[in-house]
Every structure is written in structure tokens, then in C-alpha cells.
């Protein structure tokens, strides 16, 4: 049974499943911050570069299987698979949504 995700998160996950770089960026606020295992990427250009360098080459696709609200953030967990060592790895994504956009996304393994 598919899980219900807020629209910007659902759009991000769907675009990631297609490896659609522009679609993955679209739900983010222009001044969004992406924290990837402690490394901080601020703004659209930095997040685009992260996706170009880390997601697209290894075809990393996140497949969420749980979602919950925690202190106003949306926590989404599930495996990511692709052409990288240890695939699939289980990730936790912490989304902060503001005005229908992703303001902050923090990922941890």
C-alpha cells in the first residue's frame, strides 16, 4: 500500500524515481538547504551540484516506506538503491516544509 506524502515531498520522490534532475529541484525553495550526512548545501545551485555529483552518476533512487510527523517536520524513511557500495541502504529524510516548498532536507543513513 503506497504511503501518503505531502505534495512537495511526493513530487521530489516521483522525480527522483525518474532520475529527473529538474523535477527533483522544483519542489525546493530557492533558498533551501540540503544537509547530506552532515554536509550542508545551501541554495538551488549547490543542491543541483549535489544531485549532479552524488545522485545522478550512481542512479540513487529513494523508495520511502514510512512517514511520520515529528516536531513539525516530516520524517520519511526507506531504502535507496543504485550503483553504489552497500546498495540498498536505508535512509532517513527529515523535511521542513514552508509555503508548499521544501525549505530544508536532512538525510542520514
N, C-alpha and C positions, 0 to 999 in steps of 0.2 A: 504494500500500500504506500503510495507516494506521500511524502510529508508536505505540510503547508508552510511555505516560506513567504515572508513579506516580499512585495513586488520587486524592490531593487535587488534583494538577495537572489530571488528566483531568476531575475534577468541575468545577473552575474553568473550563476551556476549554469544556466542554459547556454550562455555564450561560451563559457569555459568548456562545456561538453562538446561544442563545435570547434574549439580552438580558434574562436573569433576574437582576435585581439581588440578591435574597435568596440565590439559588443561587450567585452569584459570591462572596458573602461567607462562605457556610457553611464552605468548606474552610480559612479563615483562623483562626489562633489569635486569641483575644480581644485579646491584646496585640501583635498582628502589626504589622510596619512595611512600608509600601509606598513605595518610592523611585521616583518617576516622573521620569525625566530630571533627576535631581539634587534634586528637591523631595521632602521627607520627610513622610509621612502616618503617624502613629502611632495605633494603636488602631482598633477597629471603627467608631466614629463618624466618624473622619477619613477612613478608607478608603471608607466608604459615601458621604460627601460628595464625595470624588474621583470615584467612579463616577457619582454623580448629576449632577455638574457637567461631567465630561470625557468619559465613555464613552457614557452613555445618549443625550444630545442629538444626538450625531453618529453613533450606531449603530455604534460602533467594535467590530469583531469580529476577534479574533486567530485565525489559522489556522496552527498550528505545522506545520513540515515537517521539522525536525531536532531531535534531543535528544541530550545527552551529559552525562556526569558530569565535574565539574571541581572538585577540591579539596573534595569532599563536597557541593557544590551541584549542582542540576540546571539545566543551561542548555538553554533551549528557544528556537529561532529560527523565524521565519516572517513572512509578511506580515499586516498588519492593514488591513482595508478599512472604509470607512464614508463618511459625508458630511463629510469634512474635506479641506483642501487637500493635494494630493500623493498622495491615496489611489490605490493601496495603498502603504503604507510598510513597509519591513522592520524588524522589531523583534527585539531580543534580550531574553529574560526570564531572570533569574537567581533561581531559587527556593532558599530554605533551608527544609528540612522538619524538623520536630521533633514527635515523638509523633503522626505521622499527620496533621499540620496544616501549613499554610503559615505559617512564622514570619516570613520576610522574602521580599519580591518586589521586585526591582530591574529596571526596564525602561529600555532605551536604544534609540535609533534608529540 
